[in-house]
């Protein structure tokens, strides 16, 4: 199960990197940012996204024993969003190998 979760998150991470690079070559986000900010759905999506990232970070804060590690993940989530989340999921799987043994599932 651990390998499946790592594989899925790696595929999702690569898909997001590809999509971000593709979109960057299509149009510069910062050239159009003013028109996006005026759209109510853009604002709603942005607020929804960052609330979700904060909720994920609260889980990291609860889960990590070392506070410095938990606080190091916050800028990753804020700057990289879902890519950061998938990286944490992969990190979590490598760190918690015993969690994925058959007896614990």
C-alpha positions as CSV (number, residue, x, y, z in Angstrom):
1,X,0.0,0.0,0.0
2,X,2.9,2.4,0.8
3,X,4.4,2.0,-2.6
4,X,1.0,2.7,-4.2
5,X,0.5,5.9,-2.2
6,X,4.1,7.0,-3.1
7,X,3.5,6.2,-6.8
8,X,0.2,8.0,-6.9
9,X,1.6,11.1,-5.2
10,X,4.7,11.1,-7.5
11,X,2.5,10.9,-10.6
12,X,0.3,13.7,-9.2
13,X,3.4,15.8,-8.5
14,X,4.8,15.3,-12.0
15,X,1.4,16.1,-13.5
16,X,1.3,19.4,-11.6
17,X,4.8,20.3,-12.5
18,X,4.1,19.6,-16.2
19,X,0.8,21.6,-16.0
20,X,2.5,24.6,-14.3
21,X,5.3,24.7,-16.8
22,X,2.9,24.3,-19.7
23,X,0.7,27.1,-18.4
24,X,3.7,29.3,-17.8
25,X,4.7,29.1,-21.5
26,X,1.1,29.9,-22.5
27,X,0.6,33.1,-20.6
28,X,2.4,35.1,-17.9
29,X,0.2,34.9,-14.8
30,X,1.4,38.3,-13.5
31,X,0.5,40.0,-16.8
32,X,-3.1,39.0,-16.3
33,X,-3.3,39.1,-12.5
34,X,-5.3,42.3,-12.2
35,X,-8.1,41.0,-14.4
36,X,-8.1,37.7,-12.4
37,X,-8.4,39.5,-9.0
38,X,-11.6,41.2,-10.1
39,X,-13.3,37.8,-10.7
40,X,-15.3,36.6,-7.7
41,X,-14.6,32.9,-8.5
42,X,-10.8,33.6,-8.6
43,X,-11.0,35.1,-5.1
44,X,-13.2,32.3,-3.8
45,X,-10.8,29.6,-5.3
46,X,-7.8,31.4,-3.9
47,X,-9.3,31.6,-0.4
48,X,-10.5,28.0,-0.5
49,X,-7.0,26.8,-1.6
50,X,-5.1,28.6,1.1
51,X,-7.5,27.5,3.8
52,X,-7.0,23.9,2.6
53,X,-3.2,24.4,2.7
54,X,-3.5,25.7,6.3
55,X,-5.6,22.7,7.3
56,X,-3.0,20.3,5.8
57,X,-0.3,22.2,7.7
58,X,-2.2,21.9,11.0
59,X,-2.1,18.1,10.4
60,X,1.7,18.4,9.8
61,X,2.1,20.4,13.0
62,X,0.2,17.8,14.9
63,X,2.0,14.9,13.2
64,X,5.7,16.1,13.3
65,X,7.6,15.7,16.6
66,X,10.0,18.4,15.7
67,X,8.4,21.8,15.4
68,X,11.2,23.1,13.2
69,X,10.3,20.4,10.6
70,X,6.6,21.3,10.8
71,X,7.4,25.0,10.4
72,X,9.7,24.3,7.4
73,X,6.8,22.7,5.6
74,X,4.6,25.8,5.8
75,X,6.4,27.9,3.2
76,X,6.5,24.8,1.0
77,X,2.7,24.5,1.1
78,X,2.2,28.2,0.7
79,X,4.6,28.6,-2.3
80,X,4.1,25.2,-4.0
81,X,0.5,24.4,-3.0
82,X,-0.6,20.9,-4.1
83,X,2.9,20.1,-5.3
84,X,4.1,20.7,-1.7
85,X,1.3,18.5,-0.4
86,X,2.2,15.6,-2.6
87,X,5.9,16.0,-1.5
88,X,4.8,15.8,2.1
89,X,2.7,12.7,1.4
90,X,5.8,11.0,-0.1
91,X,8.0,12.2,2.8
92,X,5.3,10.9,5.3
93,X,5.3,7.5,3.6
94,X,9.1,7.2,3.8
95,X,9.2,8.4,7.4
96,X,6.4,6.1,8.6
97,X,7.3,2.8,7.1
98,X,5.9,0.8,10.1
99,X,2.5,2.5,9.6
100,X,2.0,0.6,6.4
101,X,2.5,-3.0,7.7
102,X,-0.4,-5.3,7.3
103,X,-1.0,-5.6,11.1
104,X,-1.6,-1.8,11.4
105,X,-4.1,-1.5,8.4
